[in-house]
Amino acid sequence: MFNFTVFDTRLKEGHCYIWTETDGHKGPNEIGTSLLDFIDKKVSEGIKEFSFYSDAPTGQNRNRMIFSMYLFASAKYKVNIHHRYNFRDELSSLEVTMKTGVMPDMASFQFPYAYSGKFPLSKNKASDIRELCKKHAIPTQYHNVYESYLNIQEATNADDEADE
């Protein structure tokens, strides 16, 4: 399971975005989708100014995918977006600001899908899940959920064998 949380300091409430490793990774596509969903919900509540603060993991927050999403959201929703990245050195930071009025017309832009399907589990993880189900370490009522992850594994392996 992957988790990304956005905390609304104004309302003092957290918004948790959760997905499995068969649904996606933990990179900029997933983080950007979560942030865009959060912005969309808050815009519907009348919010026009966003300030985000984060650490600086290169693969997630501080790259062109996130920058593009901010550019898109700022143009589409006519909002201002600020994102401050904190680095290990408390004195150094980077601030990115997207302001309305200086954006190209991106309101009708559509991001392409990043993935075309589910991701298989590693063979070791699939084997461990089978063993945990067999020993009833995973309660029986949840076996169908885990079996659906294993079905992705088996379908992918069959596709790989057909390609050989």
Summary of the structure (lengths in Angstrom):
residues: 164
radius of gyration: 19.9
end to end distance: 31.4
largest distance: 60.7
contacts: 399
relative contact order: 0.11
helix: 41%
strand: 20%
